[in-house]
Amino acid sequence: MNLPDDPTLRLLPGLEISFSETKFLRQQVAEIEAYVERFPWDERELRALAWIEANASQYRQQWQIRTATSRHHRQTTPQG
């Protein structure tokens, strides 16, 4: 995933934009698993699909923003 879905991330000066699709998917699966734990076993698949339908796009954008701003902060902050 080389370009962010959020166009404002493209405006950060000096930002190396490169996102790990694998890391993103693992984090999203962990988020979904944590969400469905509160439901009975027989409801979890349906609840997971409902979460994906309701939240997947927004979750990706929020993840990209967190990742990009974290990287930007590390790139612009002197290491001591």
C-alpha positions as CSV (number, residue, x, y, z in Angstrom):
1,M,0.0,0.0,0.0
2,N,2.1,2.9,-1.2
3,L,-0.4,5.8,-1.4
4,P,-2.7,6.7,1.5
5,D,-6.4,6.8,1.1
6,D,-6.5,10.1,2.9
7,P,-5.2,12.9,0.5
8,T,-4.1,15.1,3.4
9,L,-1.3,12.6,4.2
10,R,0.2,13.4,0.8
11,L,0.8,17.0,1.9
12,L,3.1,16.2,4.8
13,P,6.5,17.5,3.7
14,G,9.3,14.9,3.6
15,L,7.0,12.0,4.4
16,E,8.1,8.7,3.0
17,I,4.7,7.2,2.2
18,S,4.9,3.4,2.4
19,F,2.4,1.4,4.3
20,S,2.7,-2.3,5.2
21,E,-0.5,-4.1,4.0
22,T,0.4,-7.1,6.1
23,K,0.8,-5.1,9.2
24,F,-2.4,-3.3,8.6
25,L,-4.4,-6.5,8.0
26,R,-3.0,-8.1,11.1
27,Q,-3.9,-5.1,13.2
28,Q,-7.4,-5.0,11.7
29,V,-8.0,-8.7,12.3
30,A,-6.9,-8.3,15.9
31,E,-9.3,-5.4,16.3
32,I,-12.2,-7.4,14.9
33,E,-11.3,-10.4,17.0
34,A,-11.3,-8.2,20.1
35,Y,-14.7,-6.8,19.1
36,V,-16.4,-10.2,18.5
37,E,-15.1,-11.8,21.7
38,R,-18.1,-10.3,23.6
39,F,-20.6,-12.2,21.5
40,P,-21.6,-15.9,21.6
41,W,-19.6,-18.2,19.2
42,D,-22.6,-18.6,16.9
43,E,-22.9,-14.9,16.3
44,R,-19.2,-14.0,15.9
45,E,-18.9,-14.4,12.1
46,L,-22.0,-12.3,11.4
47,R,-20.8,-9.7,13.9
48,A,-17.4,-9.6,12.3
49,L,-18.9,-9.1,8.9
50,A,-21.1,-6.3,10.2
51,W,-18.0,-4.6,11.8
52,I,-16.2,-4.8,8.5
53,E,-19.1,-3.3,6.6
54,A,-19.5,-0.5,9.1
55,N,-15.9,0.3,9.9
56,A,-13.3,-1.0,7.5
57,S,-12.9,2.1,5.3
58,Q,-12.7,4.5,8.3
59,Y,-10.4,2.1,10.1
60,R,-7.9,2.1,7.2
61,Q,-7.9,5.9,7.0
62,Q,-7.3,6.2,10.8
63,W,-4.6,3.6,10.7
64,Q,-2.8,5.4,7.8
65,I,-3.0,8.7,9.6
66,R,-1.6,7.1,12.8
67,T,1.2,5.4,10.9
68,A,2.1,8.4,8.8
69,T,2.1,10.9,11.6
70,S,4.2,8.5,13.8
71,R,6.7,8.0,11.0
72,H,6.8,11.8,10.3
73,H,7.4,12.4,14.0
74,R,10.3,9.9,14.0
75,Q,11.8,11.5,10.8
76,T,11.6,15.0,12.2
77,T,12.6,14.4,15.8
78,P,16.3,14.3,16.5
79,Q,17.4,11.0,18.1
80,G,19.3,11.4,21.3
